[in-house]
Amino acid sequence: MRITLVRHGQTEFNYNNIIQGRSNPLLNDTGRRECLRLKQVIQDKSYDICYMSPFIRCVETAMILIGDRVKTVPDQRLIERDMGELEGRDYGEYNRYLFWDYDLNSSKLGVEPIQDIFKRCQEFLDMIQKNHKESDSILIVTHGSPYRALRILLLKKPLKGHLYDGSIKNCQLEEYTL
């Protein structure tokens, strides 16, 4: 089974370095152009299904990438992390070491605990493996936090300590084989 992860295109929140969490902005013009460029990269690839976060920035990204040529399924487990009181604030206020420490599992300021994100992403991957054949090719359009969690789970990295593994760009794509 081939799994392709894609992070949504840029929004004004991304451009302005603002934590968007559960906010639901549209893509900006740059984000739409990023999606059109990525569409050219994947145009010769086929997908059996596309799962996506139901947030508009992911739906819009998926529609630009694949249109109506592939069945799209929104899945709540792919939504962005709830950023609590940090939502709408500058990313400089976000402590990656505090909020990506699996053992600490902080929910300070109302931020969704990291173990909760990994749990829902693992449940999502379990569903994929149960409902799809080995030969299926699946496109997943999601946000930065679920993307990181899915990547770590797909790579079978240990779930302990600090798990933040760097920046994930808008419209970033990675492929994995299960």
Secondary structure in CASP SS format (residue, H / E / C, confidence):
PFRMAT SS
TARGET T0000
AUTHOR 0000-0000-0000
METHOD secondary structure of the structure
MODEL  1
M C 1.00
R E 1.00
I E 1.00
T E 1.00
L E 1.00
V E 1.00
R E 1.00
H C 1.00
G C 1.00
Q C 1.00
T E 1.00
E H 1.00
F H 1.00
N H 1.00
Y H 1.00
N C 1.00
N C 1.00
I E 1.00
I C 1.00
Q C 1.00
G C 1.00
R C 1.00
S C 1.00
N C 1.00
P C 1.00
L C 1.00
L E 1.00
N C 1.00
D H 1.00
T H 1.00
G H 1.00
R H 1.00
R H 1.00
E H 1.00
C H 1.00
L H 1.00
R H 1.00
L H 1.00
K H 1.00
Q H 1.00
V H 1.00
I H 1.00
Q C 1.00
D C 1.00
K C 1.00
S C 1.00
Y C 1.00
D C 1.00
I E 1.00
C E 1.00
Y E 1.00
M E 1.00
S C 1.00
P C 1.00
F C 1.00
I H 1.00
R H 1.00
C H 1.00
V H 1.00
E H 1.00
T H 1.00
A H 1.00
M H 1.00
I H 1.00
L H 1.00
I H 1.00
G C 1.00
D C 1.00
R C 1.00
V C 1.00
K C 1.00
T E 1.00
V E 1.00
P E 1.00
D C 1.00
Q H 1.00
R H 1.00
L H 1.00
I C 1.00
E C 1.00
R C 1.00
D C 1.00
M C 1.00
G H 1.00
E H 1.00
L H 1.00
E C 1.00
G C 1.00
R C 1.00
D E 1.00
Y H 1.00
G H 1.00
E H 1.00
Y C 1.00
N C 1.00
R H 1.00
Y H 1.00
L H 1.00
F H 1.00
W C 1.00
D E 1.00
Y C 1.00
D C 1.00
L C 1.00
N C 1.00
S C 1.00
S C 1.00
K H 1.00
L H 1.00
G H 1.00
V C 1.00
E C 1.00
P C 1.00
I H 1.00
Q H 1.00
D H 1.00
I H 1.00
F H 1.00
K H 1.00
R H 1.00
C H 1.00
Q H 1.00
E H 1.00
F H 1.00
L H 1.00
D H 1.00
M H 1.00
I H 1.00
Q H 1.00
K H 1.00
N H 1.00
H C 1.00
K C 1.00
E C 1.00
S C 1.00
D C 1.00
S E 1.00
I E 1.00
L E 1.00
I E 1.00
V E 1.00
T E 1.00
H C 1.00
G H 1.00
S H 1.00
P H 1.00
Y H 1.00
R H 1.00
A H 1.00
L H 1.00
R H 1.00
I H 1.00
L H 1.00
L H 1.00
L C 1.00
K C 1.00
K C 1.00
P C 1.00
L C 1.00
K C 1.00
G C 1.00
H E 1.00
L C 1.00
Y C 1.00
D C 1.00
G C 1.00
S C 1.00
I C 1.00
K C 1.00
N C 1.00
C C 1.00
Q C 1.00
L E 1.00
E E 1.00
E E 1.00
Y E 1.00
T E 1.00
L C 1.00
END
